[in-house]
Amino acid sequence: MSYLFNTPDEQQLMLDRIGVSSLDVLLDQIPSELQLRRPLELPQPLTEIELEQQLRRLASQNFGVGNRRCFMGGGAYDHYIPSVVDEITSRGEFYTAYTPYQAEASQGTLQAFFEFQSMIAELTGMDVANSSLYEGGSGVAEAVLMAIRCTGRSGRVVVLGSVNPQYTETLNTYLTNKSTEIVVAPTLDGTLDPEQLALLVNEQTACVVVQQPNVFGCLEDVEALEKLTHEAGALLVVSFDPLSMGILKRPGDWGADIAVAEGQSLGTPLQFGGPFLGILSCRQQFVRKMPGRLIGQTIDREGKRCFFLNLQAREQHIRRAGAMSNICTNQGLMALRATVYLSLLGPTGLKEVAELSCRKAHYAADRLSQVPGCELAYQKPFFKEFVLKYRKGAETAIQRAANAHIDIGPALNCLPGLDWITGSDRDQCLLIAVTESRTKADIDQLAEALAN
């Protein structure tokens, strides 16, 4: 990286242009108590060899999922990623691809997005899918805005308390300057009693947002919630776990109008807060209100198959008033990873991953329930994730597991927006997620760590 320097004469030239006599005068606007009035205590410069050795020493202190066993949940999961995914998506033509302003000039990129859309539509049981959004939280928020446009209602949105609270926070940010009321329905027993939803929806409700499986890992009664939602004239937005589609009903089969998801589990490794992948699909009747990019297929003048940016006027990129969303690009590389991952698994592989995760999670729940001081917080059906109640406190459980090189959590008291969980439950409960990557020995070791 180039080192940009300036001489005293160049500094004075800049100060003269600004109209101040010295750097001290320039910095007078900064409160004196915030100014560092001493030389920086920097170490001596290093040679290239010394610097590389120092960085390697620092890097060796990091531990990732490759060095530990990961049972962490809450929206990002340690699923196994076949090496072919990295091999294909690391190729230069994929890794560095970016859609130009004239999108049709990049036929390879558009075809990849078209294949992604086709797979997501089949995965969700919906009619159409876009070429991805930023992540699961923006997916929920964009789905709600889409529901408001489709229904013409903007008075109220009902969000189940069992929806990932980070998604709800994102929705709150999106709707900050709108008059829409966001009603969060407490799910005290891990899921929502459908009768409670009937008390919350009204003629101004644009949509009901359900997560399946929910943030606690439990399975909601989506069929009953769907009936009540549509009877009120609202739309049903379902946030789902893509890998659960191997054994659970698809959102389209539940009667969802819009389906969204966090797609990280489809071939993207755990990293420092991202990148993630937003998934959104809907019924055909709502396609013209869909946010983000939609890639279509047609025939060119030579009769050859080709792809183009469809149902998105160019004005969407330059006119806020005419846009469905402020999202006019997509997570191309992550969508490509998901496409490669899904094509490798196929229906049989997807079912196998889902079954392994589910079976191992239930073994873990049974095994941990035998540990003194441990119990399941909710006695509800679950897929691969559940809430464990540890009598000595969630943070104690997390630390004991960490001492055994195992990562669990997060604790429920670390998640925002769960203030309606009161008493000891808030400090004693934490999430445990089990994927196909975990072994019986890993689970037994976790149980032993919490038993000490």
N, C-alpha and C positions, 0 to 999 in steps of 0.2 A: 504494500500500500504506500502510495506517495506521501512524503512528509512535506506539508505545506508550511513554510516559514515566512517571516517578514523581517526586514531590517529596521533599525530605528528610523531611518529616513522614510521608509514605506509606512511605518506606523504614524509618523507625524503628518504625512500626506493624507492618510485616512482621517486623522483627527481634524486637520484643517478643513477637509471636505464636509465633515460632520458639523464643524463649528464649535469645537471645544478645544481647550488648550492642552489637556493632558488626559491620560487614562484615569487618574484619580478623580478628576472632575467628571469624566464620563460615568464612573461607577458610583458617584455620590447619590444617585437615585436609589441605590440598594441600601437598606437599613444598616447602620454601622455594626450592629450586633450580629449581622449575618455575613459580614465580610471577614475573610481569613487574612489577618494582618501579620503573616509570617510566611516564610518559604515553605513550599510543599515538602514533606518528609518522604521523598521518593528514594527507593533503593538505587544502588549504582547500576549503570547500564550493563546488559548482559550480551555475550556473543550469541550468534545463532544457535550454536550447539548447546550452550548453557540455558538459553531461553526454551528450547525444545525439551530439554531434560526437566526443567522446572514445570512446564505445562503438563508433561507426562506424569510427574509426581502428583500434581493437583488432580488430574483426570483419574488417577488410580483410586482416589478416595470416593468416587461415584459408584453407586451400585444400582443396577437396573433390574428389570424382570429376568434378565438372563442369569443374574447372580443370586436371585432370591426366588421364593415361591410367592406368587401374587394371587391373593383372594380379594382384591379390592374391587368395589363396584361403584354404583352411583352414576353410571352413564358411559364409562370407558372400561374396556375389558381386555384381558390378556388371552385372546384366542390364538390358536396356532395359525401361522401364515406360511403356506407352502413356498419354498424357495423360488419357484417359477414366477411368483408374483413380482418379487424383486428383480429377477433376471429380465423379465419383459419390460416392466415399467422403468427400469434404469437405462434402457436403450436411449440414445441421444434424441432420436426422432420423437420419442414419447416424453422423455424427461424435460426437454426444453421447449416443447410445443406450446404455442400461445395463439389463440384465435385472432387474426388481424381484424381491423375495423370492417373490411369487406369479408365477412365470415366465410362465404362460399369459396374463397380462395384456398381455404384449408380443408380440403375434402377428407383427409385422413382423420383430423381432429373431430370433424362433424360426424363421421361414421362411428368413431369410438363413442361419442355422446349418444348417438342414435341407438347403438347396441345397449348402452347403459339404460336408457329410457325403456327399451323393450323388456329388458330383464326385470327392472323395477316394477313395471306395470304387471308383469306376470307374477312376480313375487308378492305383490300387494293385492292382486285380484281387482285392481282398478283399471279404468279404461285408458288412462294416459298418465305419463309421468314427465316431469321436466328434467333438464340435464344437470340437476343438483343445485342446492343452496349452500350456505356457508357451513352450518352445523345444525344440530338438533334443536337448539334454542331458537335460532332465527327461523327454522322450519315451522315451529309452533306459532311464532309471532306472525309469520307471513300467511300461514293457514287461517289464522283468526282474521287478519285484514281481508283476506280473500273471501271469507264467510260473510263479513260485513258488506262487501261489494255485491255478493251473490244474493243476499237476502234483503238488502236495503234497510237492514236493522243495525243500529249502532248504540242502542241504549245499554245493553248488558251482554257480558260474556261470562259463562260459568266454567270455572276450571276446578277440577277435582283436586283436593289437597294431596292426593297421592301422585300427582304429576310432579316430575323432577322440579324442585323449587328453583333451580337455576333457569329452567325454561320459563317458569312463571315470572321471574325477575326480568328476563329478556322481554317478555310480553309487556310487562309494566313499563319498561323503557320505551318500547315502540308506541304505546298508547298514552304516554305522559301528557301530550298536548291535545288529546282528544277527550271528548266528554263521555266516552264509554266506561261503564262501571264494570270492574273485574270482581266477580264474586268467587271466592275460594271456598269450596265445600269441604269442611273438615272430614277426614276419614279416620275416625278414632280407633276403629278395629282393623285397620290395614286396608280396607276397601270401603266404598261408599254404598250405603243402603239405598237402593233405587227409590224408595219412598221419599228419601230426603231430597233427591233431585227434583221431584215433582213440586216441592215447595219453593224451589229456587228459580225455575224457568218461568218466563212470562212472555207476553206478546212482543216485547222488545228485545228478547234474547236472540242474538245472532248465531251463537253456536255453543256447544258444550265440548270441552276438551278433556279427553280421557287418555290415560296411558296404560298400555297393556303389553307385557306385565308392567305394573306400576313401579314407582321409585323404591317401594319396599319389597319388590319382587313378587307381590301377590297378584292374583288374577282377578280382575273386575268382572262383574256380571254385565258384559257389554251388550248382550242382546236386550236385556231389560232397560238399560240406559239408552240404547238406540231407540226403542219404542217411545219412551217418554220424551226424548229430544225431538223426534219427528212429529209427535202429536202436538208439540208446542210450536211447530213451524220453524224450528231451528235446524242448523246443520250439525252433524256429528264429526268432530275432528279426532282422529285416533293417532296417538304417538305410539309406535310399536318397536319391538326389538327385531331387527331383520333376521337374525339367526333363529328366533323362536318360530319363524314361519315353517321350519322343518317339521314341527309337530302341532302347532296351534293353528287355529283358523286365521285366514288372511283378513285384513281390515275390510276388504270388499265383501267378504262372506259375512261379516258382522253387520253390514249395512252402513259402513262409514261413507261419508261424502268426500272427505279429504283425509288422506293418510300421510303422516310425516314420520321421520325417524332420524336418529343419529346413526350414520353409516360407518363409524369407526371400526366396528367389529368385522366389517367386510374387507379384510386385507390391509388395514392400516395399523402399524404398530403403535404401542403406547409411547408417547414422547412428552416433552415438557409443555403440556397444555395445548397440544394440537400437532399438525392440522387435523381437523375433523371434516365430516362430510354430511351435508344436509340433504335429506331425501324428501320429496314431495310428489304425491300423485293424487288424482281426483277422478270424479265421474265425468263422462263426456260432456254433459250439459253445462259444466262449469269451466270448460277449458279456456274460454276467452277471458276469464277473470284470473287465470293462473299467473303467478309471478315468475320471474326468472326466464331462462332460455328454454326454448322448445325447438328441437331439431326435427325437420320433416324429411321425407324421402320422395323423390320424383324421378322423372326421366328427362335427360337433356335433349337437345335438338338432334343429337346423333343416335338417340335411342338407348343411351347408356344410363345405368343407375347412378344417381347423384343425390347429394344432400344439401339442405339449405336451412337457414334460420327462419323458423316458421312462427306465425301468429305473434310476432313481436315487431311492431312498427319501429322504424328507425328513430322516430321521435321519442321512443321510450328512453333512449340514451341521452337526449338533450332537452326534453321538456318534462319537468317534474309533474306538471298538472295532468299530462296525458299518460303518465307511466303507471303500470300496475305495481311497481316496486322500485326501490332504489338499487336492487340487485340486477345488474345487467351482464354479469359474468358468472362463472361457476367454479367449483372445485374440480377443475379438469383432471389433474393428476390423481387425486383421491378417487374420483369417479372411475377413472381408468383402472385403478387398483381393484376397486369393487367389481368391475366388469370381468377382469381376469380371474379374480377369486371365485366369483359365482360360476363362471364358465368351467373352471376346474372342478368345483364341487358337483355341480349339477344337482338335480332333485334328490338323488340318492345320497350324495355326500352331505347336502344340507340337512337332510333328515338324520344322518348319522351323527353329525356335529351336535345337533339339537338334542338328540336322545342321550348322547354321552354326557353333555353338560347337565341335563336334567337329572339323570340317574346319579351322577357324582354329587350334585348339589343335595339331593335327598339323602344320600349316604352321609354327607357332611353334617346335615341338619340332625340326623339321628345320632351320629357319633358325638357331636358337640353337646347335644341335649343330655348325654350321659355324664358330662363333666360337672362336678359339684359347683353350684353357683351359676350355671349356664342354663338358659331355656330360650325357646323361640318366643319372640314378642307377639307374633300373630299366628293363630292356628288356621291358616288359610292355604289353599292350593298355591303353589309357586312353581316357577320355571327353573331358573338357575341361580337365583339370588334370594336371600332372606334376611330378616332382621334378627340378630342375636342379642339377647339381654344378658349382660354380664354383671353379676351382683356387685363386684368390686369396682365397677365403673368402666365405661367404654375406653377411656384413655389408658387405664391400666392394662386392659386386654390388648390394645394396640401396641403398647410398649413391650409386654411379655412376648407377643408374637414377633416383634421386631428383633428382640434379643435372640430369637431362634432363626433369624434371617427369613422371616415370613411377613408379608405385608397384608394387612386387613383394614377394613373400614370403607368409607369414612364413618366417624361417629355422627349420629343424628344431630347432636348439638352443634356440629360444624356446618350443617346445611342451612342456608338462609330460608326464612319464610315458614318454618315449622313451629312457630310460636304456640300453636294450639296444642302441641304435645307438651304436657305439663308433668310435674312431679319427677320421680326418680327415673321414669322412662327416658326422659330427654338426655340424662347423663349416663345411663347404663346401656343404651341401645346403640348398636353399630351394624353396618351392612357387611355381609359375607357373600361374595360371588364366586361361583365355581364353574370353570369352563372345562372343555375337553382336554386342556393342557395339564390339568392337575391330576395327580395319581392318588391311589389309596394311601400310599406311604406319606404323601404330602398332607393329606387330611388328618391322618393319625398323628403326625408330628405337630400339627396345629392344635389338636385336642390335648396332646401332652404338654405343650407350651402353656395353654390356658389353665391346665390342671395344677401347675406348680405354684 
